[in-house]
């Protein structure tokens, strides 16, 4: 593997153009690799390879695909430390988090794709008609920099399980783990052309994937603005577009909850991965009577954050790139009439190098302020007080996003009741973790379609109805009765 090459039709090949881009380690601000930026000609070559490969791979049996996924999973496991090092360097996740979360998340999605494929029923009958599900075809995967392996594998695993071929554009800001995974796939025996990787930027390659007539489906994860652009570009070819976009998730802490535990968990979850998670609980809604206590706890959690990975339970890395660091600083600078209770502009004390941001908390925030409505994608939490449960639900749902929600209550029954009222694709009750076998996705401007588990597989399948598939008099009679023009 050469970082300047692309993986097309089973080999690392030289790009058609000459443009390159440095890959920057956000903790040191130093160049750690240089990649090529793909052109329309590179994309055409990859799509052509994927189309040729789909003709045979789309007909593979369940057993053949299971065997391939087993080999990929084995290779992933064997290279887990190298993958963790890539994630750590390319997007700044503390090495402890890369090892404990980023890499295991990718493995979990591959294993789940295997498990779903092993038992999934592709065929069912409706009378004499066979209703079957078949691979949709060539899939364009566009993945982000914040959870590079997680977002790649939760698309790639189901696509391969379904029998699709793939053209991947990883984030040009964090491409190294994807390139290593391409090498793992090669050694696992993925047939030529079934998986192809072309690096590039959004305006050229991302837009090209969305518009390309040879691509049957696009799965995109990124900002809502970029998702809108992808959907518009894809419209002319009427291809399926599955989008996992932004969020501004509300964390409802009810008056009877364990306030200490709920606030501490909420703040830590907001700061995890440096706040660069689309489903992070970035709006904390607390009863007005306990806001002062919530502020104390939030300050304490922020003060205990370490930036050297000496304590993996509180470690925070830098923001993933210069552009994201600048965006967070700009949004903080634009806050008017509200001082943070901790954190704020600039780097943490004592840090002069790297895109590190200060863990920041605003309190007594009005829900209509931009900082309470816009996705910041950094370690920034807003605490919003409320006076009644009805008001809290109204504030939580008054958002253009609807990805996730969080509810902490004194009883599970009460938490369940509140969860039913949230207009979000997911809800975490009393600190529960995500379940990668359940659908992941959101309402409103947080996207459409779902990833993970059975729903994730079905995004890569088409329905086909084969009439008269069953033999017998009943089937023949039914077919005759349904002939066009017959009275």
Secondary structure by P-SEA (a helix, b strand, c coil): ccccccccccccccccccbbbbbbccccccccbbbbbbcaaaaaaaaaaaaaaaaccccccaaaaaaaaaaaaaaaaaaaaaaaaaaaccccccaaaaaccaaaaaaaaaaaaaaaaacccccccccccccccccccbbbbbbbccaaaaaaaaaaaaaaaacccbbbbccccccaaaaaaaaaaaaaccccccbbbbbbccccaaaaaaacccccbbbbbccaaaaaaaaaaacccccbbbbbbbbbbbbbbccccaaaaaaaaaaaaaacccccccccccbbbccccaaaaaaaaaaaaaaacccccccccccccccccaaaaaaaaaaaaacccccccccccccccccccccccccccccccccccccccccccccbbbbbbbccaaaaaaaaaccccccbbbbbcccaaaaaaaaaacccccccccbbbbbcccccccccccccccccccccccccbbbbbbccccccaaaaaaaaaaccccc
